[in-house]
Amino acid sequence: MQHVKAPISPPGRLKVRTIDPENKARCVLESARQLFVRKGYHRVSVPDIVQDSGVSTGAIYNLFGSKENLAATVQAETMKDFHAMFLERLRDRESTYDKLHAFAEIVFEVTEKDPTRMEYLLFMRHADFLEDMPPVCLTEPFRLVRQIVTEGMSRGEVKQGDFFVSAVSFTGIILRAAQLNLQCVLPRPLSELSAEFIQNAWDAIKA
């Protein structure tokens, strides 16, 4: 019986298995955020994340080490992405109103296009599972809002007073509008009401 040798692939044509840890990490982070919002952090297990993301248990532990580290990364990346979008939108914005308008634009756009991300920001009780993480109001995007308000006071565009109170007065109206939209309470789509919400927020603090 004649034995036939299997053909040998020419050099340069061997199939190479591609491993993309960055893509795996993104899938895991997105799945974890959605599951945390849907079920609550303490009710989500690593097997739940494996099933939802399609990424193996071993890969998840290699990437993040533990569920706690994964949760901390979800929080950090969510705020980092929001801050990056805010900074990008601030380009060429000169007045205090225009800069705060940029913040409101981002909040409303994320609320409509990626509601799970906004639900995570607004509704998750982060302190229950991330003891060392600051509350959302003390993260970089909100520090930047307070800086904008402080500069607005110095230029006479925002009425004098406590900069923290003024910043909360503006962001409170914007975030409450996003919250009501997520809860399906608004009488019309957020896109139709956004201009009025932004104007009301500005009227609360303008000089």
Backbone as ProteinMPNN parsed JSONL, in Angstrom:
{"seq_chain_A": "MQHVKAPISPPGRLKVRTIDPENKARCVLESARQLFVRKGYHRVSVPDIVQDSGVSTGAIYNLFGSKENLAATVQAETMKDFHAMFLERLRDRESTYDKLHAFAEIVFEVTEKDPTRMEYLLFMRHADFLEDMPPVCLTEPFRLVRQIVTEGMSRGEVKQGDFFVSAVSFTGIILRAAQLNLQCVLPRPLSELSAEFIQNAWDAIKA", "coords_chain_A": {"N_chain_A": [[0.857, -1.197, 0.0], [0.609, 2.117, -0.896], [1.874, 4.953, 0.672], [0.741, 8.233, 1.001], [2.149, 11.319, 1.278], [1.196, 14.062, 3.283], [0.468, 17.245, 1.905], [2.853, 19.862, 2.114], [2.647, 23.067, 3.411], [3.617, 25.943, 1.613], [6.38, 28.124, 2.468], [5.477, 30.979, 4.408], [2.794, 30.757, 4.094], [1.559, 29.521, 6.137], [-1.049, 29.012, 8.466], [-1.746, 31.269, 10.989], [-2.684, 31.509, 14.282], [-4.607, 34.06, 15.493], [-4.516, 36.106, 18.266], [-6.293, 38.356, 20.092], [-6.009, 40.212, 22.616], [-6.887, 42.747, 23.399], [-9.348, 43.09, 22.133], [-10.755, 41.007, 23.333], [-10.735, 41.926, 25.963], [-12.306, 44.239, 25.705], [-14.773, 43.089, 25.024], [-15.329, 41.653, 27.358], [-15.449, 43.714, 29.28], [-17.633, 45.209, 28.33], [-19.704, 43.314, 28.493], [-19.657, 42.792, 31.252], [-20.353, 45.314, 32.314], [-22.977, 45.625, 31.313], [-24.236, 43.437, 32.533], [-23.844, 44.044, 35.251], [-25.464, 46.296, 35.476], [-27.949, 45.21, 34.792], [-28.378, 43.069, 36.598], [-27.171, 43.688, 39.003], [-24.171, 44.099, 40.839], [-23.39, 42.152, 42.839], [-24.879, 39.948, 42.179], [-23.894, 38.964, 39.888], [-21.873, 36.576, 38.412], [-18.595, 35.269, 37.586], [-18.87, 33.104, 35.717], [-21.303, 33.952, 34.557], [-20.459, 36.195, 33.135], [-18.671, 34.997, 31.408], [-20.428, 33.448, 29.851], [-21.974, 35.476, 28.653], [-20.132, 37.097, 27.311], [-18.594, 35.382, 25.771], [-15.965, 34.898, 26.177], [-13.364, 32.984, 27.589], [-13.144, 31.548, 30.922], [-10.506, 31.341, 31.895], [-9.188, 33.236, 30.295], [-10.416, 35.592, 31.141], [-9.568, 35.755, 33.816], [-6.843, 35.917, 33.36], [-6.703, 38.391, 32.12], [-7.809, 40.209, 33.979], [-7.582, 39.287, 36.593], [-9.338, 39.123, 38.861], [-12.829, 39.219, 39.829], [-13.335, 41.54, 41.243], [-11.247, 43.252, 40.431], [-11.946, 43.423, 37.762], [-14.394, 44.795, 37.961], [-13.461, 47.244, 38.955], [-11.988, 48.058, 36.752], [-13.997, 48.325, 34.837], [-15.356, 50.534, 35.92], [-13.307, 52.502, 35.854], [-12.674, 52.628, 33.083], [-15.125, 53.348, 31.995], [-15.532, 55.95, 33.006], [-13.23, 57.132, 31.991], [-13.669, 57.002, 29.21], [-15.952, 58.626, 28.988], [-14.91, 61.059, 29.87], [-12.984, 61.525, 27.897], [-14.625, 61.881, 25.653], [-15.895, 64.219, 26.432], [-13.747, 66.051, 26.577], [-13.003, 66.088, 23.892], [-15.283, 67.224, 22.763], [-15.118, 69.738, 23.798], [-13.38, 71.204, 22.282], [-12.628, 74.183, 20.636], [-14.632, 75.5, 21.974], [-15.507, 78.389, 23.585], [-16.916, 80.164, 25.397], [-18.356, 80.041, 28.727], [-20.955, 79.077, 28.732], [-21.04, 77.642, 26.281], [-19.176, 75.635, 26.825], [-20.325, 74.253, 28.987], [-22.602, 73.495, 27.716], [-21.543, 71.589, 26.02], [-20.992, 69.519, 27.802], [-23.624, 68.783, 28.513], [-24.555, 67.948, 26.011], [-23.041, 65.602, 25.581], [-23.953, 63.969, 27.709], [-26.677, 63.655, 27.028], [-26.494, 62.487, 24.491], [-25.156, 60.053, 25.013], [-27.055, 58.927, 26.679], [-29.155, 58.423, 24.902], [-27.972, 56.897, 22.829], [-26.389, 54.918, 24.001], [-27.722, 53.609, 26.323], [-27.27, 51.784, 28.437], [-24.704, 52.346, 29.336], [-25.112, 54.91, 30.423], [-26.99, 54.286, 32.376], [-25.378, 52.773, 34.027], [-23.646, 54.767, 34.998], [-25.434, 56.446, 36.361], [-27.115, 54.923, 38.062], [-25.849, 52.75, 39.317], [-24.677, 51.523, 42.422], [-21.853, 52.291, 43.234], [-20.156, 52.455, 45.454], [-20.797, 50.285, 46.976], [-19.38, 48.114, 46.067], [-16.929, 48.993, 45.262], [-14.818, 50.125, 47.141], [-12.616, 51.868, 47.291], [-12.974, 53.615, 45.246], [-13.723, 56.895, 44.094], [-16.837, 58.751, 44.452], [-19.071, 59.259, 41.651], [-19.477, 61.995, 41.218], [-17.083, 63.12, 41.907], [-15.264, 62.472, 40.011], [-13.124, 62.869, 37.062], [-14.588, 64.134, 34.801], [-16.559, 65.639, 36.142], [-15.088, 67.193, 37.852], [-13.919, 68.779, 35.968], [-16.164, 70.167, 35.034], [-16.69, 71.71, 37.327], [-14.396, 73.269, 37.338], [-14.794, 74.723, 34.97], [-17.073, 76.163, 35.683], [-16.035, 77.687, 37.81], [-14.142, 79.27, 36.444], [-15.949, 80.598, 34.845], [-17.279, 82.182, 36.713], [-15.209, 83.926, 37.419], [-14.993, 85.36, 35.102], [-17.319, 86.669, 34.987], [-19.508, 85.45, 33.837], [-20.957, 83.556, 35.115], [-23.083, 83.608, 37.924], [-21.99, 84.972, 41.054], [-20.924, 82.983, 43.802], [-20.979, 79.862, 45.577], [-18.9, 77.714, 43.936], [-19.136, 74.959, 43.754], [-21.803, 74.436, 44.402], [-23.057, 75.771, 42.294], [-22.12, 74.28, 40.109], [-23.267, 71.794, 40.678], [-25.924, 72.547, 40.514], [-26.228, 73.014, 37.779], [-25.382, 70.534, 36.538], [-27.097, 68.826, 37.862], [-29.693, 69.249, 36.847], [-29.322, 68.433, 34.202], [-28.501, 65.728, 34.464], [-30.69, 64.704, 35.805], [-32.647, 64.908, 33.849], [-31.661, 63.034, 32.013], [-31.917, 60.755, 33.578], [-34.726, 60.6, 33.933], [-35.44, 60.156, 31.312], [-34.345, 57.608, 30.866], [-35.961, 56.187, 32.556], [-38.293, 56.289, 31.243], [-40.097, 58.402, 31.637], [-40.311, 60.951, 30.613], [-42.343, 63.227, 28.714], [-41.947, 63.539, 26.012], [-39.576, 62.627, 23.401], [-36.147, 62.723, 24.447], [-34.414, 64.118, 22.787], [-36.038, 66.075, 21.706], [-36.516, 67.677, 23.846], [-34.134, 68.511, 24.841], [-32.879, 71.037, 24.359], [-34.409, 72.813, 25.876], [-34.031, 71.812, 28.463], [-31.271, 72.257, 28.747], [-31.172, 75.045, 28.572], [-32.669, 75.745, 30.848], [-30.986, 74.713, 32.831], [-28.757, 76.346, 32.462], [-29.886, 78.869, 32.986], [-30.196, 78.673, 35.693], [-27.728, 79.231, 36.792], [-26.471, 81.331, 35.485], [-24.955, 84.621, 35.188]], "CA_chain_A": [[0.0, 0.0, 0.0], [1.445, 3.31, -1.034], [1.547, 6.039, 1.591], [0.808, 9.555, 0.374], [2.51, 12.34, 2.252], [0.351, 15.26, 3.293], [1.173, 18.385, 1.301], [3.452, 20.82, 3.034], [2.339, 24.438, 3.003], [4.805, 26.735, 1.275], [6.736, 29.15, 3.469], [4.721, 32.219, 4.351], [1.368, 30.514, 3.923], [1.052, 28.822, 7.314], [-2.094, 29.724, 9.191], [-1.325, 31.694, 12.323], [-3.823, 31.83, 15.133], [-4.525, 35.438, 15.96], [-5.086, 36.343, 19.591], [-6.475, 39.79, 20.261], [-6.416, 40.432, 24.011], [-7.61, 44.007, 23.553], [-10.735, 42.853, 21.751], [-11.336, 40.192, 24.396], [-10.957, 42.785, 27.127], [-13.465, 45.094, 25.419], [-15.981, 42.261, 25.115], [-15.574, 41.342, 28.771], [-15.853, 44.943, 29.965], [-18.987, 45.554, 27.905], [-20.62, 42.336, 29.081], [-19.714, 43.0, 32.693], [-21.121, 46.537, 32.592], [-24.387, 45.353, 31.066], [-24.736, 42.521, 33.558], [-23.895, 44.769, 36.522], [-26.644, 47.152, 35.435], [-29.158, 44.404, 34.702], [-28.588, 42.158, 37.727], [-26.496, 44.13, 40.215], [-22.818, 43.549, 40.915], [-23.263, 40.966, 43.686], [-25.607, 38.828, 41.576], [-23.204, 38.577, 38.657], [-20.717, 35.707, 38.627], [-17.685, 35.173, 36.44], [-19.506, 32.293, 34.662], [-22.281, 34.776, 33.834], [-19.714, 37.05, 32.203], [-18.158, 34.081, 30.379], [-21.531, 33.106, 28.949], [-22.43, 36.649, 27.909], [-19.059, 37.677, 26.473], [-17.964, 34.393, 24.912], [-14.546, 34.824, 26.525], [-13.2, 31.897, 28.552], [-12.834, 31.888, 32.323], [-9.068, 31.543, 32.022], [-8.81, 34.503, 29.667], [-10.89, 36.684, 31.995], [-8.673, 35.872, 34.973], [-5.545, 36.392, 32.868], [-6.805, 39.807, 31.791], [-8.226, 41.08, 35.091], [-7.151, 38.763, 37.886], [-10.457, 38.824, 39.757], [-14.058, 39.956, 39.534], [-13.193, 42.871, 41.839], [-10.408, 44.039, 39.521], [-12.757, 43.662, 36.569], [-15.348, 45.863, 38.287], [-12.71, 48.497, 39.038], [-11.629, 48.439, 35.391], [-15.23, 48.807, 34.216], [-15.585, 51.889, 36.417], [-12.261, 53.403, 35.362], [-12.791, 52.785, 31.635], [-16.365, 54.072, 31.704], [-15.286, 57.364, 33.27], [-12.187, 57.579, 31.055], [-14.305, 57.209, 27.906], [-16.826, 59.802, 29.084], [-14.045, 62.241, 29.967], [-12.38, 61.735, 26.576], [-15.662, 62.46, 24.788], [-16.111, 65.589, 26.904], [-12.606, 66.862, 26.137], [-13.096, 66.228, 22.437], [-16.376, 68.143, 22.452], [-14.765, 71.077, 24.274], [-12.525, 71.897, 21.318], [-13.175, 75.395, 20.013], [-15.682, 76.104, 22.798], [-14.862, 79.487, 24.287], [-17.693, 80.709, 26.52], [-18.774, 79.089, 29.757], [-22.195, 78.438, 28.272], [-20.734, 76.66, 25.251], [-18.472, 74.511, 27.438], [-21.302, 73.473, 29.742], [-23.477, 72.908, 26.699], [-20.85, 70.388, 25.54], [-21.241, 68.474, 28.8], [-25.007, 68.338, 28.365], [-24.649, 67.211, 24.75], [-22.497, 64.263, 25.786], [-24.865, 63.222, 28.576], [-27.896, 63.31, 26.305], [-26.165, 61.566, 23.4], [-24.899, 58.733, 25.592], [-28.338, 58.427, 27.182], [-29.971, 57.922, 23.794], [-27.273, 55.941, 21.971], [-25.817, 53.83, 24.8], [-28.406, 53.789, 27.612], [-26.682, 50.963, 29.496], [-23.57, 53.094, 29.885], [-25.617, 55.974, 31.278], [-27.584, 53.645, 33.555], [-24.267, 52.421, 34.913], [-23.163, 55.989, 35.636], [-26.434, 57.098, 37.206], [-27.866, 54.079, 38.983], [-25.05, 51.765, 40.046], [-24.193, 51.923, 43.752], [-20.455, 51.902, 43.104], [-19.506, 52.343, 46.76], [-21.108, 48.978, 47.561], [-18.424, 47.093, 45.641], [-15.66, 49.636, 44.941], [-14.617, 50.952, 48.333], [-11.575, 52.883, 47.102], [-13.301, 54.48, 44.117], [-14.485, 58.091, 44.461], [-18.162, 58.828, 43.831], [-19.048, 59.774, 40.279], [-19.412, 63.456, 41.212], [-15.705, 63.56, 42.149], [-14.4, 61.996, 38.937], [-12.554, 63.915, 36.221], [-15.534, 64.973, 34.045], [-17.276, 66.562, 37.013], [-14.081, 68.173, 38.282], [-13.773, 69.712, 34.854], [-17.338, 71.043, 35.074], [-16.488, 72.68, 38.411], [-13.371, 74.207, 36.871], [-15.438, 75.603, 33.989], [-17.954, 77.068, 36.432], [-15.173, 78.622, 38.546], [-13.63, 80.235, 35.467], [-17.087, 81.414, 34.435], [-17.49, 83.191, 37.753], [-14.138, 84.922, 37.341], [-15.218, 86.169, 33.901], [-18.612, 87.323, 35.101], [-20.526, 84.741, 33.058], [-21.74, 82.78, 36.082], [-23.302, 84.451, 39.1], [-21.069, 84.699, 42.141], [-21.42, 82.088, 44.833], [-20.202, 78.647, 45.775], [-18.728, 77.079, 42.621], [-19.614, 73.58, 43.824], [-23.264, 74.487, 44.34], [-23.434, 76.144, 40.927], [-21.856, 73.144, 39.234], [-24.294, 70.789, 40.954], [-27.192, 73.068, 40.006], [-26.268, 72.786, 36.337], [-25.333, 69.109, 36.198], [-28.255, 68.139, 38.434], [-30.806, 69.323, 35.896], [-28.978, 67.629, 33.031], [-28.5, 64.309, 34.817], [-32.062, 64.321, 36.131], [-33.327, 64.723, 32.565], [-31.211, 61.744, 31.496], [-32.519, 59.723, 34.421], [-36.15, 60.493, 33.605], [-35.538, 59.536, 29.99], [-34.088, 56.18, 31.026], [-37.102, 55.615, 33.256], [-39.453, 56.452, 30.35], [-41.032, 59.32, 32.29], [-40.447, 62.193, 29.848], [-43.521, 63.203, 27.841], [-41.51, 63.5, 24.615], [-38.193, 62.166, 23.303], [-35.148, 63.614, 25.041], [-33.867, 64.975, 21.73], [-36.947, 67.199, 21.504], [-36.566, 68.493, 25.064], [-32.781, 68.788, 25.309], [-32.571, 72.471, 24.331], [-35.071, 73.455, 27.004], [-33.333, 71.394, 29.688], [-29.975, 72.949, 28.81], [-31.428, 76.448, 28.869], [-33.072, 75.837, 32.248], [-29.792, 74.489, 33.643], [-27.924, 77.549, 32.352], [-30.577, 79.953, 33.671], [-30.046, 78.491, 37.133], [-26.421, 79.667, 37.287], [-25.863, 82.423, 34.715], [-24.871, 85.917, 35.876]], "C_chain_A": [[0.886, 1.237, 0.0], [0.959, 4.403, -0.099], [1.738, 7.381, 0.884], [1.096, 10.59, 1.451], [1.561, 13.535, 2.148], [1.138, 16.413, 2.704], [1.676, 19.351, 2.35], [3.169, 22.225, 2.529], [3.615, 25.18, 2.688], [5.101, 27.745, 2.363], [5.904, 30.408, 3.291], [3.234, 32.028, 4.22], [0.791, 29.711, 5.079], [-0.003, 29.668, 8.005], [-1.611, 30.029, 10.599], [-2.558, 32.086, 13.116], [-3.638, 33.228, 15.714], [-5.217, 35.583, 17.315], [-5.129, 37.849, 19.81], [-6.937, 40.07, 21.687], [-7.182, 41.729, 24.205], [-9.081, 43.832, 23.197], [-11.448, 42.006, 22.795], [-11.66, 41.049, 25.612], [-12.163, 43.677, 26.913], [-14.769, 44.309, 25.544], [-16.34, 41.968, 26.564], [-16.076, 42.565, 29.511], [-17.283, 45.321, 29.609], [-20.012, 44.6, 28.514], [-20.773, 42.557, 30.581], [-20.546, 44.229, 33.04], [-22.616, 46.296, 32.397], [-24.981, 44.456, 32.145], [-24.823, 43.199, 34.923], [-25.141, 45.647, 36.587], [-27.921, 46.315, 35.53], [-29.444, 43.623, 35.985], [-28.057, 42.677, 39.052], [-25.179, 43.401, 40.37], [-22.773, 42.217, 41.655], [-23.986, 39.751, 43.119], [-24.983, 38.357, 40.274], [-21.986, 37.74, 39.011], [-19.811, 35.739, 37.399], [-18.252, 34.252, 35.361], [-20.58, 33.045, 33.881], [-21.587, 35.615, 32.761], [-19.127, 36.213, 31.077], [-19.246, 33.783, 29.356], [-21.939, 34.288, 28.074], [-21.388, 37.147, 26.918], [-18.487, 36.694, 25.472], [-16.479, 34.253, 25.149], [-14.379, 33.819, 27.66], [-12.866, 32.413, 29.954], [-11.351, 32.187, 32.49], [-8.618, 32.865, 31.445], [-9.239, 35.688, 30.541], [-9.966, 36.861, 33.19], [-7.278, 36.32, 34.548], [-5.564, 37.891, 32.602], [-7.007, 40.679, 33.02], [-7.863, 40.555, 36.483], [-8.277, 38.342, 38.8], [-11.677, 39.615, 39.309], [-13.969, 41.376, 40.073], [-12.348, 43.778, 40.953], [-11.149, 44.367, 38.23], [-13.732, 44.804, 36.815], [-14.655, 47.212, 38.363], [-12.32, 48.988, 37.653], [-12.84, 48.953, 34.633], [-15.487, 50.257, 34.622], [-14.58, 52.866, 35.809], [-12.413, 53.665, 33.866], [-14.045, 53.56, 31.255], [-16.162, 55.568, 31.904], [-14.236, 57.931, 32.32], [-12.791, 57.879, 29.69], [-15.177, 58.457, 27.918], [-15.992, 61.084, 29.105], [-13.411, 62.557, 28.616], [-13.385, 62.355, 25.609], [-15.907, 63.924, 25.147], [-14.989, 66.5, 26.416], [-12.646, 67.108, 24.637], [-14.158, 67.259, 22.068], [-16.049, 69.577, 22.887], [-13.896, 71.86, 23.288], [-13.284, 73.058, 20.68], [-14.371, 75.969, 20.769], [-15.019, 77.18, 23.664], [-15.632, 79.945, 25.53], [-18.038, 79.616, 27.515], [-20.028, 78.352, 29.325], [-21.895, 77.341, 27.258], [-20.04, 75.431, 25.834], [-19.431, 73.629, 28.242], [-22.318, 72.822, 28.814], [-22.86, 71.613, 26.165], [-21.06, 69.223, 26.503], [-22.639, 67.903, 28.633], [-25.191, 67.525, 27.092], [-24.183, 65.763, 24.929], [-23.45, 63.413, 26.617], [-26.087, 62.761, 27.792], [-27.623, 62.324, 25.173], [-25.909, 60.155, 23.923], [-26.2, 58.119, 26.085], [-29.157, 57.801, 26.063], [-29.288, 56.817, 22.994], [-26.724, 54.731, 22.739], [-26.419, 53.891, 26.203], [-27.812, 52.96, 28.747], [-25.508, 51.676, 30.149], [-24.05, 54.195, 30.825], [-26.304, 55.409, 32.52], [-26.496, 53.263, 34.547], [-23.792, 53.652, 35.679], [-24.148, 56.528, 36.669], [-26.973, 56.218, 38.326], [-27.045, 53.08, 39.779], [-24.582, 52.332, 41.381], [-22.73, 51.485, 43.854], [-19.774, 51.695, 44.449], [-19.763, 50.987, 47.411], [-20.097, 47.921, 47.177], [-17.072, 47.669, 45.23], [-15.327, 50.627, 46.048], [-13.642, 52.094, 48.101], [-11.873, 53.836, 45.952], [-14.064, 55.71, 44.6], [-15.874, 58.047, 43.852], [-18.065, 59.509, 42.478], [-18.868, 61.286, 40.255], [-18.0, 63.99, 41.456], [-14.735, 63.055, 41.079], [-14.035, 63.146, 37.994], [-13.585, 64.74, 35.434], [-16.227, 66.012, 34.923], [-16.328, 67.575, 37.667], [-13.903, 69.228, 37.197], [-14.959, 70.669, 34.789], [-17.161, 72.099, 36.159], [-15.424, 73.709, 38.038], [-13.959, 75.207, 35.887], [-16.33, 76.616, 34.694], [-17.132, 78.109, 37.187], [-14.614, 79.689, 37.607], [-14.741, 81.149, 34.973], [-17.416, 82.49, 35.443], [-16.458, 84.297, 37.649], [-14.303, 85.841, 36.139], [-16.575, 86.853, 33.913], [-19.72, 86.667, 34.297], [-21.436, 83.885, 33.93], [-21.883, 83.636, 37.335], [-22.4, 84.014, 40.246], [-21.728, 83.826, 43.207], [-20.492, 80.909, 44.985], [-20.118, 77.895, 44.439], [-19.265, 75.657, 42.626], [-21.14, 73.528, 43.697], [-23.731, 74.816, 42.92], [-23.225, 74.988, 39.955], [-22.905, 72.055, 39.419], [-25.646, 71.245, 40.429], [-27.321, 72.822, 38.508], [-26.338, 71.296, 36.01], [-26.548, 68.356, 36.731], [-29.444, 68.123, 37.49], [-30.547, 68.417, 34.697], [-29.067, 66.138, 33.342], [-29.895, 63.816, 35.184], [-32.871, 64.094, 34.851], [-32.949, 63.377, 31.951], [-31.858, 60.598, 32.267], [-33.992, 59.52, 34.081], [-36.356, 59.867, 32.233], [-35.339, 58.03, 30.091], [-35.255, 55.47, 31.706], [-38.407, 55.777, 32.473], [-40.53, 57.346, 30.964], [-41.273, 60.576, 31.457], [-41.631, 62.113, 28.885], [-43.177, 63.127, 26.36], [-40.071, 63.008, 24.573], [-37.211, 63.206, 23.855], [-34.583, 64.574, 24.003], [-34.74, 66.205, 21.488], [-36.939, 68.162, 22.695], [-35.191, 68.985, 25.498], [-32.471, 70.279, 25.368], [-33.193, 73.182, 25.524], [-34.417, 73.075, 28.33], [-32.01, 72.141, 29.836], [-30.175, 74.42, 29.161], [-31.827, 76.628, 30.327], [-31.879, 75.651, 33.184], [-28.894, 75.725, 33.632], [-28.565, 78.716, 33.102], [-30.411, 79.867, 35.181], [-28.734, 79.061, 37.672], [-25.864, 80.902, 36.572], [-25.896, 83.736, 35.493], [-26.031, 86.805, 35.443]], "O_chain_A": [[1.8, 1.364, 0.814], [-0.226, 4.737, -0.081], [2.766, 7.625, 0.253], [0.352, 10.707, 2.424], [1.183, 13.953, 1.053], [2.333, 16.552, 2.964], [1.005, 19.62, 3.347], [3.417, 22.539, 1.365], [4.598, 25.061, 3.419], [4.205, 28.173, 3.091], [5.656, 30.851, 2.169], [2.477, 32.998, 4.23], [-0.354, 29.265, 5.007], [0.133, 30.887, 8.115], [-1.128, 29.146, 11.309], [-3.369, 32.897, 12.669], [-2.625, 33.523, 16.348], [-6.381, 35.213, 17.466], [-4.106, 38.527, 19.72], [-8.139, 40.157, 21.939], [-8.041, 41.81, 25.083], [-9.958, 44.362, 23.879], [-12.612, 42.256, 23.11], [-12.725, 40.915, 26.215], [-12.965, 43.863, 27.828], [-15.749, 44.804, 26.1], [-17.508, 42.028, 26.951], [-17.025, 42.473, 30.289], [-18.06, 45.709, 30.481], [-21.061, 45.03, 28.994], [-21.882, 42.515, 31.114], [-21.359, 44.185, 33.964], [-23.427, 46.714, 33.223], [-26.096, 44.689, 32.612], [-25.769, 42.958, 35.673], [-25.795, 45.731, 37.627], [-28.852, 46.666, 36.254], [-30.593, 43.521, 36.414], [-28.436, 42.178, 40.111], [-25.083, 42.213, 40.065], [-22.186, 41.254, 41.161], [-23.722, 38.628, 43.547], [-25.499, 37.444, 39.63], [-21.158, 38.155, 39.823], [-20.212, 36.179, 36.322], [-18.133, 34.577, 34.179], [-20.757, 32.811, 32.685], [-22.066, 35.728, 31.633], [-19.084, 36.652, 29.928], [-19.016, 33.856, 28.149], [-22.217, 34.118, 26.887], [-21.727, 37.57, 25.812], [-17.954, 37.099, 24.439], [-15.797, 33.558, 24.397], [-15.179, 33.809, 28.596], [-12.386, 33.531, 30.14], [-10.976, 33.161, 33.143], [-7.769, 33.545, 32.023], [-8.507, 36.669, 30.663], [-9.616, 37.987, 33.543], [-6.603, 37.027, 35.295], [-4.571, 38.582, 32.829], [-6.442, 41.769, 33.105], [-7.846, 41.321, 37.446], [-8.183, 37.304, 39.455], [-11.576, 40.552, 38.518], [-14.463, 42.313, 39.446], [-12.692, 44.941, 40.747], [-10.997, 45.455, 37.675], [-13.881, 45.686, 35.969], [-15.191, 48.215, 37.892], [-12.319, 50.192, 37.397], [-12.731, 49.912, 33.869], [-15.795, 51.103, 33.782], [-14.958, 53.926, 35.309], [-12.293, 54.808, 33.426], [-14.032, 54.34, 30.303], [-16.575, 56.368, 31.065], [-14.34, 59.08, 31.892], [-12.466, 58.896, 29.078], [-15.15, 59.251, 26.978], [-16.327, 62.066, 28.443], [-13.311, 63.722, 28.232], [-13.038, 63.248, 24.835], [-16.103, 64.763, 24.267], [-15.246, 67.589, 25.903], [-12.356, 68.21, 24.172], [-13.955, 68.071, 21.166], [-16.652, 70.525, 22.385], [-13.705, 73.065, 23.457], [-14.428, 72.917, 20.247], [-15.059, 76.846, 20.246], [-14.07, 76.893, 24.394], [-15.043, 80.094, 26.6], [-18.017, 78.428, 27.194], [-20.148, 77.143, 29.528], [-22.43, 76.237, 27.357], [-20.288, 74.31, 25.39], [-19.353, 72.402, 28.179], [-22.829, 71.738, 29.094], [-23.576, 70.65, 25.891], [-21.277, 68.087, 26.082], [-22.821, 66.686, 28.614], [-25.905, 66.522, 27.092], [-24.845, 64.825, 24.484], [-23.725, 62.265, 26.268], [-26.486, 61.6, 27.886], [-28.427, 61.426, 24.923], [-26.386, 59.178, 23.345], [-26.421, 56.919, 25.925], [-29.784, 56.76, 26.259], [-29.955, 55.893, 22.528], [-26.61, 53.641, 22.177], [-25.714, 54.19, 27.167], [-27.847, 53.385, 29.902], [-25.335, 51.618, 31.367], [-23.475, 54.398, 31.894], [-26.208, 55.993, 33.6], [-26.666, 53.411, 35.757], [-23.562, 53.579, 36.886], [-23.744, 57.008, 37.728], [-27.257, 56.708, 39.419], [-27.5, 52.607, 40.82], [-24.146, 53.48, 41.459], [-22.407, 50.467, 44.465], [-18.897, 50.84, 44.567], [-19.021, 50.582, 48.305], [-19.957, 46.922, 47.882], [-16.162, 46.916, 44.885], [-15.536, 51.831, 45.898], [-13.819, 53.179, 48.656], [-11.107, 54.768, 45.709], [-14.962, 55.585, 45.432], [-16.08, 57.377, 42.84], [-17.112, 60.236, 42.194], [-18.186, 61.813, 39.376], [-17.74, 65.173, 41.239], [-13.521, 63.196, 41.225], [-14.566, 64.251, 38.11], [-13.462, 65.964, 35.404], [-16.455, 67.141, 34.488], [-16.737, 68.689, 37.994], [-13.754, 70.416, 37.483], [-14.781, 71.856, 34.517], [-17.457, 73.272, 35.928], [-15.542, 74.884, 38.385], [-13.662, 76.399, 35.957], [-16.338, 77.795, 34.339], [-17.49, 79.286, 37.202], [-14.613, 80.874, 37.939], [-14.513, 82.33, 34.712], [-17.794, 83.599, 35.066], [-16.791, 85.475, 37.775], [-13.813, 86.97, 36.148], [-16.939, 87.537, 32.957], [-20.773, 87.272, 34.095], [-22.547, 83.534, 33.531], [-20.939, 84.303, 37.757], [-22.087, 82.832, 40.389], [-22.926, 83.927, 43.469], [-19.337, 80.962, 44.562], [-21.138, 77.491, 43.883], [-19.793, 75.192, 41.616], [-21.69, 72.69, 42.982], [-24.679, 74.216, 42.412], [-24.057, 74.747, 39.081], [-23.377, 71.464, 38.448], [-26.433, 70.428, 39.949], [-28.394, 72.465, 38.022], [-27.236, 70.849, 35.297], [-26.984, 67.37, 36.136], [-30.122, 67.106, 37.349], [-31.447, 67.718, 34.233], [-29.644, 65.373, 32.569], [-30.249, 62.668, 34.916], [-33.693, 63.179, 34.791], [-33.807, 62.662, 31.432], [-32.288, 59.603, 31.684], [-34.448, 58.384, 33.956], [-37.324, 59.138, 32.013], [-36.075, 57.26, 29.474], [-35.503, 54.291, 31.455], [-39.485, 55.449, 32.968], [-41.724, 57.079, 30.827], [-42.326, 61.202, 31.577], [-41.894, 61.058, 28.307], [-43.999, 62.706, 25.545], [-39.406, 62.974, 25.608], [-37.43, 64.411, 23.736], [-34.305, 65.73, 24.32], [-34.234, 67.259, 21.105], [-37.314, 69.327, 22.56], [-35.087, 69.791, 26.422], [-31.86, 70.74, 26.332], [-32.567, 74.06, 26.119], [-34.266, 73.916, 29.216], [-31.671, 72.602, 30.926], [-29.423, 74.975, 29.963], [-31.371, 77.567, 30.979], [-31.766, 76.337, 34.201], [-28.338, 76.106, 34.662], [-27.868, 79.472, 33.779], [-30.479, 80.884, 35.871], [-28.626, 79.346, 38.865], [-24.866, 81.464, 37.024], [-26.757, 83.939, 36.35], [-26.146, 87.94, 35.905]]}, "name": "protein", "num_of_chains": 1, "seq": "MQHVKAPISPPGRLKVRTIDPENKARCVLESARQLFVRKGYHRVSVPDIVQDSGVSTGAIYNLFGSKENLAATVQAETMKDFHAMFLERLRDRESTYDKLHAFAEIVFEVTEKDPTRMEYLLFMRHADFLEDMPPVCLTEPFRLVRQIVTEGMSRGEVKQGDFFVSAVSFTGIILRAAQLNLQCVLPRPLSELSAEFIQNAWDAIKA"}
